Amino acid sequence: IYGVLVTIPSVICAGLILPKFLGNLERPTPSFLKADQPVDMNNLPSFGVSILVPLIPAIIMISTTIANIWLVKDTPAWEVVNFIGSSPIAMFIAMVVAFVLFGTA
């Protein structure tokens, strides 16, 4: 509840009051943030792939939790499932999948 008490005034200040004081600020985009080549809009990943990749760690960790219901503790299968389902490994798997699906360039 305390978070809501802080959030509401913060949103009001950041969204309504602060823009009136700052006005219309036009800031140039730094050169290192600009693309060297224009983006080909026909070569973008699909919406499903874009949603699936961030969900991979959650899917892996949820699957591990469900698998732990049936697996006997301290067996090789339990160890492998818990290793793959640990958060750093799940994030690493998602990163590798993202590199493969989205490309490294």
BARO-646576 format. One record per atom (N, C-alpha, C, CB): residue in one letter; z, y, x. Coordinates in nm, 3 decimals, m for minus. Glycine has a CB too. Layout:
<rec code="A" up="Z" north="Y" east="X"/>
...
This chain:
<rec code="I" up="0.000" north="m0.120" east="0.082"/>
<rec code="I" up="0.000" north="0.000" east="0.000"/>
<rec code="I" up="0.000" north="0.126" east="0.087"/>
<rec code="I" up="0.121" north="0.000" east="m0.094"/>
<rec code="Y" up="0.065" north="0.117" east="0.205"/>
<rec code="Y" up="0.068" north="0.234" east="0.292"/>
<rec code="Y" up="m0.071" north="0.266" east="0.347"/>
<rec code="Y" up="0.166" north="0.211" east="0.408"/>
<rec code="G" up="m0.152" north="0.163" east="0.365"/>
<rec code="G" up="m0.288" north="0.187" east="0.410"/>
<rec code="G" up="m0.369" north="0.268" east="0.311"/>
<rec code="G" up="m0.358" north="0.056" east="0.437"/>
<rec code="V" up="m0.350" north="0.242" east="0.183"/>
<rec code="V" up="m0.419" north="0.317" east="0.078"/>
<rec code="V" up="m0.373" north="0.462" east="0.079"/>
<rec code="V" up="m0.395" north="0.254" east="m0.061"/>
<rec code="L" up="m0.244" north="0.484" east="0.101"/>
<rec code="L" up="m0.191" north="0.620" east="0.105"/>
<rec code="L" up="m0.250" north="0.701" east="0.220"/>
<rec code="L" up="m0.039" north="0.617" east="0.116"/>
<rec code="V" up="m0.283" north="0.635" east="0.329"/>
<rec code="V" up="m0.345" north="0.703" east="0.442"/>
<rec code="V" up="m0.495" north="0.714" east="0.423"/>
<rec code="V" up="m0.313" north="0.630" east="0.573"/>
<rec code="T" up="m0.556" north="0.612" east="0.364"/>
<rec code="T" up="m0.701" north="0.608" east="0.351"/>
<rec code="T" up="m0.755" north="0.714" east="0.257"/>
<rec code="T" up="m0.744" north="0.471" east="0.303"/>
<rec code="I" up="m0.693" north="0.733" east="0.143"/>
<rec code="I" up="m0.746" north="0.826" east="0.043"/>
<rec code="I" up="m0.754" north="0.969" east="0.098"/>
<rec code="I" up="m0.657" north="0.824" east="m0.083"/>
<rec code="P" up="m0.648" north="1.025" east="0.156"/>
<rec code="P" up="m0.664" north="1.160" east="0.212"/>
<rec code="P" up="m0.763" north="1.165" east="0.329"/>
<rec code="P" up="m0.529" north="1.212" east="0.259"/>
<rec code="S" up="m0.770" north="1.057" east="0.407"/>
<rec code="S" up="m0.864" north="1.055" east="0.519"/>
<rec code="S" up="m1.008" north="1.060" east="0.470"/>
<rec code="S" up="m0.842" north="0.930" east="0.605"/>
<rec code="V" up="m1.039" north="0.984" east="0.367"/>
<rec code="V" up="m1.174" north="0.983" east="0.311"/>
<rec code="V" up="m1.208" north="1.119" east="0.252"/>
<rec code="V" up="m1.189" north="0.873" east="0.205"/>
<rec code="I" up="m1.113" north="1.179" east="0.183"/>
<rec code="I" up="m1.136" north="1.311" east="0.125"/>
<rec code="I" up="m1.164" north="1.414" east="0.235"/>
<rec code="I" up="m1.015" north="1.356" east="0.040"/>
<rec code="C" up="m1.083" north="1.411" east="0.340"/>
<rec code="C" up="m1.103" north="1.506" east="0.450"/>
<rec code="C" up="m1.235" north="1.482" east="0.522"/>
<rec code="C" up="m0.987" north="1.498" east="0.550"/>
<rec code="A" up="m1.264" north="1.356" east="0.555"/>
<rec code="A" up="m1.384" north="1.325" east="0.632"/>
<rec code="A" up="m1.511" north="1.341" east="0.550"/>
<rec code="A" up="m1.376" north="1.184" east="0.685"/>
<rec code="G" up="m1.505" north="1.314" east="0.421"/>
<rec code="G" up="m1.626" north="1.317" east="0.340"/>
<rec code="G" up="m1.652" north="1.447" east="0.269"/>
<rec code="G" up="m1.621" north="1.210" east="0.242"/>
<rec code="L" up="m1.546" north="1.520" east="0.232"/>
<rec code="L" up="m1.565" north="1.641" east="0.153"/>
<rec code="L" up="m1.532" north="1.770" east="0.228"/>
<rec code="L" up="m1.480" north="1.633" east="0.029"/>
<rec code="I" up="m1.422" north="1.772" east="0.299"/>
<rec code="I" up="m1.376" north="1.896" east="0.362"/>
<rec code="I" up="m1.443" north="1.919" east="0.497"/>
<rec code="I" up="m1.225" north="1.893" east="0.379"/>
<rec code="L" up="m1.444" north="1.819" east="0.583"/>
<rec code="L" up="m1.497" north="1.834" east="0.718"/>
<rec code="L" up="m1.643" north="1.877" east="0.723"/>
<rec code="L" up="m1.481" north="1.705" east="0.793"/>
<rec code="P" up="m1.733" north="1.822" east="0.640"/>
<rec code="P" up="m1.873" north="1.868" east="0.645"/>
<rec code="P" up="m1.890" north="2.016" east="0.611"/>
<rec code="P" up="m1.957" north="1.785" east="0.550"/>
<rec code="K" up="m1.802" north="2.072" east="0.530"/>
<rec code="K" up="m1.813" north="2.214" east="0.497"/>
<rec code="K" up="m1.783" north="2.300" east="0.619"/>
<rec code="K" up="m1.717" north="2.251" east="0.383"/>
<rec code="F" up="m1.688" north="2.256" east="0.702"/>
<rec code="F" up="m1.655" north="2.331" east="0.823"/>
<rec code="F" up="m1.761" north="2.313" east="0.932"/>
<rec code="F" up="m1.519" north="2.288" east="0.875"/>
<rec code="L" up="m1.816" north="2.195" east="0.943"/>
<rec code="L" up="m1.912" north="2.167" east="1.049"/>
<rec code="L" up="m2.051" north="2.219" east="1.017"/>
<rec code="L" up="m1.918" north="2.020" east="1.076"/>
<rec code="G" up="m2.084" north="2.227" east="0.891"/>
<rec code="G" up="m2.216" north="2.273" east="0.854"/>
<rec code="G" up="m2.320" north="2.166" east="0.881"/>
<rec code="G" up="m2.251" north="2.400" east="0.929"/>
<rec code="N" up="m2.443" north="2.209" east="0.894"/>
<rec code="N" up="m2.553" north="2.117" east="0.919"/>
<rec code="N" up="m2.580" north="2.113" east="1.069"/>
<rec code="N" up="m2.681" north="2.159" east="0.839"/>
<rec code="L" up="m2.520" north="2.019" east="1.136"/>
<rec code="L" up="m2.537" north="2.008" east="1.280"/>
<rec code="L" up="m2.661" north="1.926" east="1.312"/>
<rec code="L" up="m2.412" north="1.945" east="1.345"/>
<rec code="E" up="m2.749" north="1.985" east="1.387"/>
<rec code="E" up="m2.868" north="1.914" east="1.433"/>
<rec code="E" up="m2.848" north="1.883" east="1.581"/>
<rec code="E" up="m2.999" north="1.998" east="1.409"/>
<rec code="R" up="m2.828" north="1.759" east="1.612"/>
<rec code="R" up="m2.807" north="1.719" east="1.751"/>
<rec code="R" up="m2.926" north="1.635" east="1.795"/>
<rec code="R" up="m2.674" north="1.641" east="1.768"/>
<rec code="P" up="m2.980" north="1.665" east="1.911"/>
<rec code="P" up="m3.094" north="1.585" east="1.959"/>
<rec code="P" up="m3.048" north="1.444" east="1.999"/>
<rec code="P" up="m3.162" north="1.654" east="2.079"/>
<rec code="T" up="m3.137" north="1.348" east="1.979"/>
<rec code="T" up="m3.108" north="1.211" east="2.018"/>
<rec code="T" up="m3.125" north="1.197" east="2.169"/>
<rec code="T" up="m3.199" north="1.111" east="1.942"/>
<rec code="P" up="m3.025" north="1.143" east="2.239"/>
<rec code="P" up="m3.039" north="1.125" east="2.384"/>
<rec code="P" up="m3.157" north="1.033" east="2.416"/>
<rec code="P" up="m2.909" north="1.068" east="2.445"/>
<rec code="S" up="m3.220" north="1.058" east="2.529"/>
<rec code="S" up="m3.341" north="0.983" east="2.565"/>
<rec code="S" up="m3.314" north="0.834" east="2.583"/>
<rec code="S" up="m3.401" north="1.040" east="2.691"/>
<rec code="F" up="m3.193" north="0.797" east="2.629"/>
<rec code="F" up="m3.166" north="0.655" east="2.650"/>
<rec code="F" up="m3.146" north="0.580" east="2.518"/>
<rec code="F" up="m3.043" north="0.638" east="2.737"/>
<rec code="L" up="m3.131" north="0.651" east="2.407"/>
<rec code="L" up="m3.119" north="0.586" east="2.277"/>
<rec code="L" up="m3.253" north="0.575" east="2.204"/>
<rec code="L" up="m3.021" north="0.661" east="2.190"/>
<rec code="K" up="m3.354" north="0.643" east="2.255"/>
<rec code="K" up="m3.485" north="0.639" east="2.191"/>
<rec code="K" up="m3.560" north="0.513" east="2.235"/>
<rec code="K" up="m3.567" north="0.765" east="2.224"/>
<rec code="A" up="m3.637" north="0.457" east="2.144"/>
<rec code="A" up="m3.715" north="0.337" east="2.174"/>
<rec code="A" up="m3.834" north="0.373" east="2.262"/>
<rec code="A" up="m3.764" north="0.269" east="2.044"/>
<rec code="D" up="m3.862" north="0.286" east="2.358"/>
<rec code="D" up="m3.978" north="0.307" east="2.445"/>
<rec code="D" up="m4.108" north="0.287" east="2.368"/>
<rec code="D" up="m3.972" north="0.213" east="2.566"/>
<rec code="Q" up="m4.106" north="0.190" east="2.277"/>
<rec code="Q" up="m4.223" north="0.160" east="2.197"/>
<rec code="Q" up="m4.183" north="0.167" east="2.050"/>
<rec code="Q" up="m4.283" north="0.020" east="2.234"/>
<rec code="P" up="m4.275" north="0.203" east="1.963"/>
<rec code="P" up="m4.241" north="0.204" east="1.821"/>
<rec code="P" up="m4.212" north="0.062" east="1.771"/>
<rec code="P" up="m4.355" north="0.267" east="1.738"/>
<rec code="V" up="m4.123" north="0.051" east="1.676"/>
<rec code="V" up="m4.083" north="m0.078" east="1.621"/>
<rec code="V" up="m4.189" north="m0.127" east="1.523"/>
<rec code="V" up="m3.944" north="m0.070" east="1.552"/>
<rec code="D" up="m4.232" north="m0.251" east="1.540"/>
<rec code="D" up="m4.328" north="m0.312" east="1.449"/>
<rec code="D" up="m4.253" north="m0.362" east="1.327"/>
<rec code="D" up="m4.407" north="m0.428" east="1.518"/>
<rec code="M" up="m4.270" north="m0.296" east="1.215"/>
<rec code="M" up="m4.196" north="m0.330" east="1.094"/>
<rec code="M" up="m4.237" north="m0.465" east="1.037"/>
<rec code="M" up="m4.217" north="m0.222" east="0.989"/>
<rec code="N" up="m4.352" north="m0.519" east="1.078"/>
<rec code="N" up="m4.396" north="m0.650" east="1.029"/>
<rec code="N" up="m4.336" north="m0.764" east="1.110"/>
<rec code="N" up="m4.547" north="m0.658" east="1.033"/>
<rec code="N" up="m4.271" north="m0.732" east="1.223"/>
<rec code="N" up="m4.218" north="m0.835" east="1.311"/>
<rec code="N" up="m4.065" north="m0.840" east="1.309"/>
<rec code="N" up="m4.267" north="m0.811" east="1.453"/>
<rec code="L" up="m4.004" north="m0.793" east="1.202"/>
<rec code="L" up="m3.858" north="m0.793" east="1.191"/>
<rec code="L" up="m3.809" north="m0.928" east="1.140"/>
<rec code="L" up="m3.811" north="m0.680" east="1.098"/>
<rec code="P" up="m3.686" north="m0.968" east="1.172"/>
<rec code="P" up="m3.632" north="m1.094" east="1.118"/>
<rec code="P" up="m3.611" north="m1.083" east="0.967"/>
<rec code="P" up="m3.500" north="m1.131" east="1.187"/>
<rec code="S" up="m3.611" north="m1.197" east="0.903"/>
<rec code="S" up="m3.593" north="m1.198" east="0.758"/>
<rec code="S" up="m3.450" north="m1.160" east="0.720"/>
<rec code="S" up="m3.629" north="m1.336" east="0.699"/>
<rec code="F" up="m3.431" north="m1.125" east="0.595"/>
<rec code="F" up="m3.299" north="m1.087" east="0.546"/>
<rec code="F" up="m3.202" north="m1.203" east="0.557"/>
<rec code="F" up="m3.307" north="m1.038" east="0.401"/>
<rec code="G" up="m3.248" north="m1.322" east="0.524"/>
<rec code="G" up="m3.161" north="m1.440" east="0.531"/>
<rec code="G" up="m3.111" north="m1.467" east="0.671"/>
<rec code="G" up="m3.235" north="m1.560" east="0.480"/>
<rec code="V" up="m3.198" north="m1.455" east="0.769"/>
<rec code="V" up="m3.157" north="m1.476" east="0.909"/>
<rec code="V" up="m3.059" north="m1.367" east="0.951"/>
<rec code="V" up="m3.279" north="m1.478" east="1.003"/>
<rec code="S" up="m3.085" north="m1.244" east="0.909"/>
<rec code="S" up="m2.996" north="m1.133" east="0.945"/>
<rec code="S" up="m2.857" north="m1.149" east="0.885"/>
<rec code="S" up="m3.057" north="m1.001" east="0.900"/>
<rec code="I" up="m2.846" north="m1.214" east="0.771"/>
<rec code="I" up="m2.716" north="m1.238" east="0.709"/>
<rec code="I" up="m2.652" north="m1.363" east="0.766"/>
<rec code="I" up="m2.730" north="m1.251" east="0.556"/>
<rec code="L" up="m2.732" north="m1.465" east="0.794"/>
<rec code="L" up="m2.678" north="m1.593" east="0.841"/>
<rec code="L" up="m2.613" north="m1.582" east="0.979"/>
<rec code="L" up="m2.788" north="m1.696" east="0.846"/>
<rec code="V" up="m2.674" north="m1.511" east="1.071"/>
<rec code="V" up="m2.623" north="m1.506" east="1.208"/>
<rec code="V" up="m2.481" north="m1.451" east="1.216"/>
<rec code="V" up="m2.716" north="m1.421" east="1.295"/>
<rec code="P" up="m2.447" north="m1.339" east="1.150"/>
<rec code="P" up="m2.307" north="m1.295" east="1.157"/>
<rec code="P" up="m2.209" north="m1.388" east="1.087"/>
<rec code="P" up="m2.295" north="m1.157" east="1.097"/>
<rec code="L" up="m2.259" north="m1.469" east="0.994"/>
<rec code="L" up="m2.171" north="m1.561" east="0.922"/>
<rec code="L" up="m2.149" north="m1.693" east="0.995"/>
<rec code="L" up="m2.228" north="m1.589" east="0.786"/>
<rec code="I" up="m2.224" north="m1.719" east="1.101"/>
<rec code="I" up="m2.213" north="m1.846" east="1.173"/>
<rec code="I" up="m2.071" north="m1.872" east="1.222"/>
<rec code="I" up="m2.308" north="m1.847" east="1.292"/>
<rec code="P" up="m2.002" north="m1.777" east="1.287"/>
<rec code="P" up="m1.865" north="m1.807" east="1.331"/>
<rec code="P" up="m1.772" north="m1.842" east="1.215"/>
<rec code="P" up="m1.808" north="m1.690" east="1.408"/>
<rec code="A" up="m1.784" north="m1.770" east="1.106"/>
<rec code="A" up="m1.699" north="m1.799" east="0.991"/>
<rec code="A" up="m1.729" north="m1.937" east="0.934"/>
<rec code="A" up="m1.717" north="m1.693" east="0.881"/>
<rec code="I" up="m1.856" north="m1.973" east="0.926"/>
<rec code="I" up="m1.894" north="m2.104" east="0.874"/>
<rec code="I" up="m1.840" north="m2.214" east="0.965"/>
<rec code="I" up="m2.047" north="m2.116" east="0.861"/>
<rec code="I" up="m1.852" north="m2.195" east="1.096"/>
<rec code="I" up="m1.802" north="m2.296" east="1.191"/>
<rec code="I" up="m1.651" north="m2.311" east="1.179"/>
<rec code="I" up="m1.841" north="m2.259" east="1.335"/>
<rec code="M" up="m1.579" north="m2.198" east="1.174"/>
<rec code="M" up="m1.433" north="m2.205" east="1.170"/>
<rec code="M" up="m1.383" north="m2.261" east="1.037"/>
<rec code="M" up="m1.373" north="m2.067" east="1.195"/>
<rec code="I" up="m1.450" north="m2.226" east="0.928"/>
<rec code="I" up="m1.412" north="m2.283" east="0.798"/>
<rec code="I" up="m1.440" north="m2.432" east="0.796"/>
<rec code="I" up="m1.488" north="m2.212" east="0.682"/>
<rec code="S" up="m1.554" north="m2.473" east="0.852"/>
<rec code="S" up="m1.586" north="m2.616" east="0.859"/>
<rec code="S" up="m1.483" north="m2.692" east="0.942"/>
<rec code="S" up="m1.726" north="m2.637" east="0.917"/>
<rec code="T" up="m1.436" north="m2.630" east="1.050"/>
<rec code="T" up="m1.333" north="m2.693" east="1.133"/>
<rec code="T" up="m1.204" north="m2.711" east="1.055"/>
<rec code="T" up="m1.307" north="m2.609" east="1.259"/>
<rec code="T" up="m1.167" north="m2.610" east="0.980"/>
<rec code="T" up="m1.044" north="m2.619" east="0.900"/>
<rec code="T" up="m1.056" north="m2.730" east="0.797"/>
<rec code="T" up="m1.015" north="m2.486" east="0.831"/>
<rec code="I" up="m1.171" north="m2.740" east="0.732"/>
<rec code="I" up="m1.190" north="m2.845" east="0.632"/>
<rec code="I" up="m1.194" north="m2.982" east="0.699"/>
<rec code="I" up="m1.320" north="m2.821" east="0.553"/>
<rec code="A" up="m1.260" north="m2.991" east="0.816"/>
<rec code="A" up="m1.267" north="m3.120" east="0.887"/>
<rec code="A" up="m1.130" north="m3.166" east="0.933"/>
<rec code="A" up="m1.361" north="m3.109" east="1.006"/>
<rec code="N" up="m1.042" north="m3.074" east="0.965"/>
<rec code="N" up="m0.908" north="m3.111" east="1.010"/>
<rec code="N" up="m0.825" north="m3.177" east="0.900"/>
<rec code="N" up="m0.835" north="m2.989" east="1.061"/>
<rec code="I" up="m0.867" north="m3.164" east="0.777"/>
<rec code="I" up="m0.798" north="m3.232" east="0.667"/>
<rec code="I" up="m0.815" north="m3.383" east="0.680"/>
<rec code="I" up="m0.851" north="m3.184" east="0.529"/>
<rec code="W" up="m0.937" north="m3.426" east="0.721"/>
<rec code="W" up="m0.966" north="m3.568" east="0.726"/>
<rec code="W" up="m0.951" north="m3.630" east="0.864"/>
<rec code="W" up="m1.105" north="m3.591" east="0.678"/>
<rec code="L" up="m0.960" north="m3.551" east="0.968"/>
<rec code="L" up="m0.953" north="m3.606" east="1.103"/>
<rec code="L" up="m0.808" north="m3.632" east="1.145"/>
<rec code="L" up="m1.020" north="m3.511" east="1.204"/>
<rec code="V" up="m0.790" north="m3.739" east="1.220"/>
<rec code="V" up="m0.658" north="m3.773" east="1.272"/>
<rec code="V" up="m0.633" north="m3.688" east="1.396"/>
<rec code="V" up="m0.646" north="m3.926" east="1.305"/>
<rec code="K" up="m0.515" north="m3.629" east="1.404"/>
<rec code="K" up="m0.482" north="m3.540" east="1.514"/>
<rec code="K" up="m0.481" north="m3.615" east="1.647"/>
<rec code="K" up="m0.347" north="m3.472" east="1.489"/>
<rec code="D" up="m0.523" north="m3.546" east="1.753"/>
<rec code="D" up="m0.525" north="m3.595" east="1.891"/>
<rec code="D" up="m0.625" north="m3.709" east="1.913"/>
<rec code="D" up="m0.388" north="m3.642" east="1.929"/>
<rec code="T" up="m0.725" north="m3.721" east="1.829"/>
<rec code="T" up="m0.835" north="m3.814" east="1.855"/>
<rec code="T" up="m0.948" north="m3.736" east="1.922"/>
<rec code="T" up="m0.884" north="m3.884" east="1.722"/>
<rec code="P" up="m1.042" north="m3.805" east="1.987"/>
<rec code="P" up="m1.153" north="m3.733" east="2.051"/>
<rec code="P" up="m1.234" north="m3.648" east="1.952"/>
<rec code="P" up="m1.246" north="m3.831" east="2.120"/>
<rec code="A" up="m1.255" north="m3.700" east="1.832"/>
<rec code="A" up="m1.330" north="m3.623" east="1.732"/>
<rec code="A" up="m1.255" north="m3.496" east="1.694"/>
<rec code="A" up="m1.356" north="m3.708" east="1.606"/>
<rec code="W" up="m1.124" north="m3.506" east="1.679"/>
<rec code="W" up="m1.041" north="m3.390" east="1.645"/>
<rec code="W" up="m1.048" north="m3.286" east="1.756"/>
<rec code="W" up="m0.894" north="m3.433" east="1.621"/>
<rec code="E" up="m1.044" north="m3.332" east="1.882"/>
<rec code="E" up="m1.049" north="m3.240" east="1.995"/>
<rec code="E" up="m1.184" north="m3.167" east="2.000"/>
<rec code="E" up="m1.026" north="m3.316" east="2.127"/>
<rec code="V" up="m1.293" north="m3.240" east="1.979"/>
<rec code="V" up="m1.426" north="m3.179" east="1.983"/>
<rec code="V" up="m1.442" north="m3.078" east="1.870"/>
<rec code="V" up="m1.536" north="m3.288" east="1.973"/>
<rec code="V" up="m1.402" north="m3.117" east="1.750"/>
<rec code="V" up="m1.415" north="m3.027" east="1.635"/>
<rec code="V" up="m1.332" north="m2.901" east="1.656"/>
<rec code="V" up="m1.373" north="m3.098" east="1.506"/>
<rec code="N" up="m1.211" north="m2.916" east="1.706"/>
<rec code="N" up="m1.126" north="m2.798" east="1.728"/>
<rec code="N" up="m1.177" north="m2.712" east="1.843"/>
<rec code="N" up="m0.984" north="m2.841" east="1.755"/>
<rec code="F" up="m1.240" north="m2.773" east="1.942"/>
<rec code="F" up="m1.300" north="m2.694" east="2.050"/>
<rec code="F" up="m1.415" north="m2.610" east="1.997"/>
<rec code="F" up="m1.348" north="m2.786" east="2.165"/>
<rec code="I" up="m1.506" north="m2.675" east="1.922"/>
<rec code="I" up="m1.621" north="m2.602" east="1.867"/>
<rec code="I" up="m1.575" north="m2.499" east="1.765"/>
<rec code="I" up="m1.720" north="m2.700" east="1.802"/>
<rec code="G" up="m1.470" north="m2.528" east="1.691"/>
<rec code="G" up="m1.422" north="m2.437" east="1.588"/>
<rec code="G" up="m1.331" north="m2.327" east="1.637"/>
<rec code="G" up="m1.352" north="m2.513" east="1.485"/>
<rec code="S" up="m1.298" north="m2.327" east="1.766"/>
<rec code="S" up="m1.216" north="m2.217" east="1.818"/>
<rec code="S" up="m1.298" north="m2.088" east="1.814"/>
<rec code="S" up="m1.166" north="m2.247" east="1.963"/>
<rec code="S" up="m1.231" north="m1.977" east="1.796"/>
<rec code="S" up="m1.304" north="m1.851" east="1.775"/>
<rec code="S" up="m1.393" north="m1.811" east="1.893"/>
<rec code="S" up="m1.207" north="m1.741" east="1.747"/>
<rec code="P" up="m1.351" north="m1.825" east="2.019"/>
<rec code="P" up="m1.444" north="m1.785" east="2.126"/>
<rec code="P" up="m1.570" north="m1.871" east="2.131"/>
<rec code="P" up="m1.373" north="m1.792" east="2.260"/>
<rec code="I" up="m1.556" north="m2.001" east="2.109"/>
<rec code="I" up="m1.672" north="m2.090" east="2.113"/>
<rec code="I" up="m1.762" north="m2.065" east="1.993"/>
<rec code="I" up="m1.628" north="m2.238" east="2.118"/>
<rec code="A" up="m1.704" north="m2.043" east="1.876"/>
<rec code="A" up="m1.784" north="m2.014" east="1.757"/>
<rec code="A" up="m1.863" north="m1.884" east="1.776"/>
<rec code="A" up="m1.694" north="m2.004" east="1.632"/>
<rec code="M" up="m1.800" north="m1.784" east="1.836"/>
<rec code="M" up="m1.871" north="m1.659" east="1.863"/>
<rec code="M" up="m1.981" north="m1.679" east="1.967"/>
<rec code="M" up="m1.772" north="m1.551" east="1.912"/>
<rec code="F" up="m1.955" north="m1.763" east="2.067"/>
<rec code="F" up="m2.057" north="m1.793" east="2.169"/>
<rec code="F" up="m2.176" north="m1.863" east="2.106"/>
<rec code="F" up="m1.997" north="m1.879" east="2.282"/>
<rec code="I" up="m2.150" north="m1.958" east="2.018"/>
<rec code="I" up="m2.258" north="m2.029" east="1.949"/>
<rec code="I" up="m2.341" north="m1.930" east="1.867"/>
<rec code="I" up="m2.202" north="m2.141" east="1.858"/>
<rec code="A" up="m2.273" north="m1.839" east="1.796"/>
<rec code="A" up="m2.345" north="m1.739" east="1.717"/>
<rec code="A" up="m2.428" north="m1.647" east="1.806"/>
<rec code="A" up="m2.246" north="m1.656" east="1.635"/>
<rec code="M" up="m2.376" north="m1.614" east="1.924"/>
<rec code="M" up="m2.449" north="m1.528" east="2.016"/>
<rec code="M" up="m2.575" north="m1.598" east="2.067"/>
<rec code="M" up="m2.360" north="m1.488" east="2.135"/>
<rec code="V" up="m2.564" north="m1.726" east="2.101"/>
<rec code="V" up="m2.680" north="m1.802" east="2.148"/>
<rec code="V" up="m2.784" north="m1.813" east="2.036"/>
<rec code="V" up="m2.638" north="m1.942" east="2.197"/>
<rec code="V" up="m2.739" north="m1.841" east="1.915"/>
<rec code="V" up="m2.831" north="m1.849" east="1.801"/>
<rec code="V" up="m2.899" north="m1.714" east="1.779"/>
<rec code="V" up="m2.756" north="m1.894" east="1.672"/>
<rec code="A" up="m2.824" north="m1.605" east="1.791"/>
<rec code="A" up="m2.882" north="m1.471" east="1.774"/>
<rec code="A" up="m2.987" north="m1.443" east="1.881"/>
<rec code="A" up="m2.773" north="m1.364" east="1.778"/>
<rec code="F" up="m2.959" north="m1.482" east="2.006"/>
<rec code="F" up="m3.058" north="m1.462" east="2.112"/>
<rec code="F" up="m3.185" north="m1.540" east="2.083"/>
<rec code="F" up="m3.000" north="m1.505" east="2.248"/>
<rec code="V" up="m3.171" north="m1.661" east="2.033"/>
<rec code="V" up="m3.288" north="m1.744" east="2.005"/>
<rec code="V" up="m3.367" north="m1.688" east="1.886"/>
<rec code="V" up="m3.246" north="m1.890" east="1.977"/>
<rec code="L" up="m3.296" north="m1.651" east="1.779"/>
<rec code="L" up="m3.364" north="m1.606" east="1.657"/>
<rec code="L" up="m3.417" north="m1.464" east="1.668"/>
<rec code="L" up="m3.272" north="m1.617" east="1.540"/>
<rec code="F" up="m3.340" north="m1.375" east="1.729"/>
<rec code="F" up="m3.380" north="m1.234" east="1.736"/>
<rec code="F" up="m3.456" north="m1.201" east="1.863"/>
<rec code="F" up="m3.259" north="m1.146" east="1.726"/>
<rec code="G" up="m3.445" north="m1.283" east="1.964"/>
<rec code="G" up="m3.508" north="m1.254" east="2.093"/>
<rec code="G" up="m3.415" north="m1.172" east="2.180"/>
<rec code="G" up="m3.641" north="m1.180" east="2.072"/>
<rec code="T" up="m3.436" north="m1.180" east="2.309"/>
<rec code="T" up="m3.347" north="m1.111" east="2.402"/>
<rec code="T" up="m3.399" north="m0.974" east="2.442"/>
<rec code="T" up="m3.326" north="m1.194" east="2.526"/>
<rec code="A" up="m3.520" north="m0.939" east="2.403"/>
<rec code="A" up="m3.577" north="m0.811" east="2.444"/>
<rec code="A" up="m3.526" north="m0.698" east="2.359"/>
<rec code="A" up="m3.728" north="m0.815" east="2.439"/>
